[in-house]
Amino acid sequence: MPDLLIDHAHCEKKAAATALNLLFAYVDRPEICQEMPPIVREELDHFDLVLQLLGRRGIRFRRLPPSCYGKRLHELIRKQEPERAVDRLLVAGLIEARSCERFGLLRQHLPDPELASFYDSLFESEARHHGVYVRLAKLFADDETVDARLAELAAIEAQIIEEGDPLPRMHS
């Protein structure tokens, strides 16, 4: 459990960085400029909450080898715009959806009441973030194109998850 909690902190930090990177990359899109700052703040708040949880449990935050999940998803992002924007947003959305799924499982199955309550408190925001990213992808392509690409990426993501990771990680 300590490694999973440390990995969770790293995931929240990366989620904030992703939202901030999208804000910088698409500064000419008012919708992105409106939607990303609250997500950045919320992800950083989650990072802080995980750090506080680690502190209460006497677990030192440290570097961990990351899982291959995020790296493999990011390798699927196409290079040319506007396809790149669609993919960046959809990959971020998939990661948020998977976090939501994992938090839901943790809140239901952890015998530790504090951890179960903690993951319950984060569940809704992850689902909301997923929806925001998919909606924003539709600024760069029509609904049908985005939905088809999301299905394609989700199928590859399922393979990545099925292959798993040898280390306990949030997305393995």
NUTOR-64198 format. One line per field, with one value per residue (C-alpha): residue in one letter; x, y, z. Coordinates in Angstrom, 2 decimals, always signed. Last residue first. Layout:
<recs>
r: (A ...)
east: (X ...)
north: (Y ...)
up: (Z ...)
</recs>
This chain:
<recs>
r: (S H M R P L P D G E E I I Q A E I A A L E A L R A D V T E D D A F L K A L R V Y V G H H R A E S E F L S D Y F S A L E P D P L H Q R L L G F R E C S R A E I L G A V L L R D V A R E P E Q K R I L E H L R K G Y C S P P L R R F R I G R R G L L Q L V L D F H D L E E R V I P P M E Q C I E P R D V Y A F L L N L A T A A A K K E C H A H D I L L D P M)
east: (-1.31 -2.79 -2.30 +0.97 +2.07 +5.11 +5.27 +2.95 -0.13 -0.46 -4.24 -3.83 -1.89 -4.40 -7.30 -5.45 -5.28 -9.06 -9.54 -7.39 -9.53 -12.80 -11.57 -10.55 -14.03 -15.71 -13.45 -14.16 -17.91 -18.06 -16.26 -12.62 -10.56 -13.16 -14.42 -11.25 -12.56 -15.62 -13.43 -11.15 -14.03 -15.75 -12.62 -12.14 -15.66 -15.05 -11.80 -13.61 -16.29 -13.95 -11.70 -13.80 -14.47 -10.73 -10.24 -13.20 -11.78 -8.33 -9.63 -11.84 -8.96 -10.58 -10.07 -12.55 -15.22 -13.17 -10.31 -12.52 -14.02 -10.59 -9.39 -12.30 -11.87 -8.16 -8.98 -11.33 -8.67 -6.09 -8.57 -9.33 -5.65 -5.27 -8.32 -6.97 -3.55 -5.11 -7.45 -4.69 -2.31 -4.99 -5.27 -2.30 +0.32 +2.33 -0.18 -0.39 -0.03 +3.34 +1.49 -0.52 +2.64 +4.25 +1.14 +0.88 +4.60 +4.50 +6.80 +9.98 +9.41 +10.80 +10.11 +7.40 +8.23 +5.47 +4.81 +1.09 +0.05 +2.74 +1.52 -2.02 -0.73 +1.17 -2.00 -3.97 -1.29 -1.39 -5.20 -4.94 -2.47 -4.99 -7.74 -5.63 -4.58 -8.20 -9.43 -6.77 -7.55 -11.21 -11.18 -7.99 -9.12 -12.43 -10.66 -8.50 -5.49 -3.60 -3.59 -0.09 +0.26 -3.11 -2.46 +0.85 -0.92 -3.48 -0.70 +1.35 -1.61 -2.18 +1.53 +1.42 -1.72 -0.04 +3.08 +0.91 -0.85 +2.52 +3.37 +0.02 +0.56 +4.09 +2.80 +0.00)
north: (-1.31 +2.19 +3.06 +1.15 -2.04 -3.17 -5.82 -3.82 -5.01 -6.68 -6.33 -2.63 -2.03 -4.09 -2.09 +1.11 -0.06 -0.50 +2.84 +4.58 +3.24 +4.02 +7.56 +7.94 +6.93 +9.27 +12.16 +11.62 +11.30 +14.37 +16.64 +17.59 +20.17 +21.60 +18.04 +17.27 +19.75 +17.58 +14.50 +16.37 +17.80 +14.42 +12.75 +15.61 +15.10 +11.39 +12.20 +14.82 +12.33 +9.65 +11.82 +11.79 +8.05 +7.47 +9.24 +7.49 +4.07 +5.19 +6.35 +3.28 +0.80 -2.43 -1.26 -2.89 -0.37 +2.82 +1.11 -0.09 +3.35 +4.97 +2.57 +3.40 +7.14 +6.81 +4.92 +7.68 +10.31 +8.39 +8.05 +11.77 +12.72 +10.37 +11.99 +15.51 +14.71 +12.74 +15.51 +18.10 +15.93 +15.36 +19.15 +19.25 +16.78 +14.45 +11.75 +10.70 +6.93 +7.19 +9.06 +5.92 +3.82 +6.35 +6.58 +2.81 +1.95 +2.31 +4.87 +3.91 +5.51 +8.76 +9.50 +10.57 +9.18 +7.17 +8.00 +7.32 +10.89 +12.09 +9.86 +11.16 +14.75 +14.01 +12.47 +15.59 +17.83 +15.91 +16.15 +19.92 +19.99 +18.07 +20.50 +23.56 +22.25 +21.26 +24.72 +26.29 +23.99 +24.77 +28.50 +28.63 +25.46 +27.07 +30.25 +28.37 +30.52 +29.31 +25.82 +24.57 +26.53 +25.41 +21.85 +21.88 +23.07 +20.27 +17.71 +19.13 +18.85 +15.25 +14.50 +15.74 +13.70 +10.61 +11.14 +11.26 +8.06 +6.38 +7.20 +5.77 +2.60 +2.24 +2.55 +0.00)
up: (-13.40 -13.31 -9.64 -9.44 -7.75 -9.78 -12.50 -14.73 -16.52 -19.93 -19.54 -18.80 -22.01 -23.99 -22.54 -23.44 -27.04 -27.09 -25.34 -27.97 -30.80 -29.01 -28.29 -31.94 -33.09 -30.59 -31.65 -35.35 -34.79 -32.57 -35.05 -34.55 -32.63 -30.25 -29.77 -27.82 -25.23 -24.54 -24.08 -21.68 -19.66 -19.34 -17.99 -15.54 -14.19 -13.59 -11.75 -9.67 -8.62 -7.28 -5.12 -1.93 -2.26 -2.44 +0.88 +2.50 +1.59 +2.77 +6.16 +6.56 +5.98 +4.73 +1.15 -1.22 -2.16 -1.98 -3.81 -6.65 -7.16 -6.97 -9.66 -11.98 -11.45 -12.10 -15.30 -16.40 -15.64 -17.68 -20.52 -20.44 -20.56 -23.54 -25.13 -24.66 -26.06 -28.90 -30.01 -29.74 -31.80 -34.44 -34.91 -35.36 -36.51 -34.24 -33.29 -29.67 -29.34 -27.52 -24.78 -24.00 -23.68 -21.37 -19.21 -18.66 -18.38 -14.62 -13.10 -11.21 -7.85 -6.48 -2.85 -0.44 +3.01 +4.66 +8.33 +7.97 +8.73 +6.32 +3.50 +3.99 +3.92 +0.69 -0.78 +0.14 -1.39 -4.66 -4.60 -4.15 -7.06 -9.17 -8.17 -8.95 -12.38 -13.12 -12.17 -14.42 -17.39 -18.13 -18.89 -20.97 -22.73 -23.64 -24.76 -27.32 -28.31 -25.22 -26.71 -25.85 -22.61 -21.25 -22.40 -20.53 -17.37 -17.60 -18.11 -15.24 -12.87 -13.94 -13.49 -9.88 -9.22 -10.68 -8.53 -5.42 -6.51 -6.98 -3.37 -2.26 -4.29 -2.92 +0.66 +0.00)
</recs>
